[in-house]
Amino acid sequence: MTEFFSAQGLSCIRQDRVLFEQLDLTLNSGELLQIQGKNGAGKSSLLRLLAGLSTPDDGTIYFQGQLIAECLEQYAASLCYIGHQSGIHEQLTAMENIAFWRAAYQLPYVDSMTLLGELGLAGLEDLPCHMLSAGQQRRVSLARLWLTNCPLWILDEPFTALDQSAIQRLQYRFRQHLAQGGAMIVTTHQPLSDGFSCLKTLELSYRW
Amino acid sequence: MVSVFIRRELALLARQKADWLNPLLFFIIVLTLFPLGVGPEPNQLRIMAPGIVWIAALLSVLLASERLFRDDYRNGVIEQLVANRQALMPFVLAKIVTNWLSTGLPLVVISPVVAMLLGVEPAAFVAMMLTLLIGTPLLSILSVLGAAITMAADKGGILLALLILPLYIPLLIFASAAIEAAGMGLPYNGQLAILVAMLLLAFALVPLAIASALRINVS
């Protein structure tokens, strides 16, 4: 059986420093891969490689048994990547930011008001995002996770600046996604709460 | 998708008025200073008008383009659009369209006033409107390209000018030649046809280059 997502022998070199080499990972449907490591260990660089944003110095990445370089369109359509930066424009309101990402992912229309209410942003939908707090901006950025139907999520530090209740709600959404057969790769320093039956962890060590 | 993106850009322009008002004011200021600088002699101004109008238009479009991708790059919007792939081209097209709507179109609209300032004759005036109408979209396409290439550079302004101004030169030559020919009562269809050809060629190919430039800048 072919794995949903796998990578073999990945190496990444930044400014003459080897961040990691000969890294293997596999991910099946319904699994969550948590990547841990110190600051500067190369977590974000690894996620960018996996998201197809940069090419690895060595190694190959497979999506459903195919090299991602050979099925870029299909891979990109199955992927929801939220990077270190939020992808939120500060001059736009929460509603406008969500409408932008909904169009970009070609998602069906949903009632953004209800969604924002669920995310604890009721009453703030018409404020430009620079007037929201960091945690509220992060919630707006993550709102698209409640809309998307992409099977693979790659999230860089999704819990940054979120409060406990938001973290709980996000983890609940993670479990929903995994139960529906999705897979996800997440970097976080935060220990994930119990209830993730298919949790894998990968520790990147800091190298000189 | 493109229409949603265009609406987003227009909403941004409505909130960041300096982005499109500054280039427009720059255009007007340069053109009002010229008669003061070179003297009010009508014949002299009339001869110089095509060149002055086009140089001012060119520089003001360049002024508008520097910040085009800056915010979206800093916020990670570009990175996530590149990862998404399918939305990148509509995003580029929306940027081009709104850049023209916010800087090119106002120049076309105020060009009658400019024509009066410089004492342009009616025949040359029509040619000026036509060349601006055809030429400013081309200016927009090229300046979006420059902005895409330099968006990751910290102080990209002068680099942008160095990269893009040479590409403007053919446009400048043919546009001012058309206005000059019109001023002398000669046909200028040839120059206009070349301008249209340059616009179509750029519109077909440059968006691909812009998308690649964005991709390279985030990888």
Interface residues (C-beta under 8 A of the other chain):
Chain A: R48 A51 G52 L53 S54 T55 L72 E73 A76 A77 L79 Y81 I82 G83 H84 Q85 S86 G87 I88 H89 E90 Q91 L92 E96 A99 F100 A103 A104 Y105 Q106 P128
Chain B: M1 V4 F5 R8 A11 L12 R15 Q16 D71 D72 R74 N75 G76 V77 E79 Q80 L81 V82 A83 N84 R85 Q86 A87 F91 V218 S219
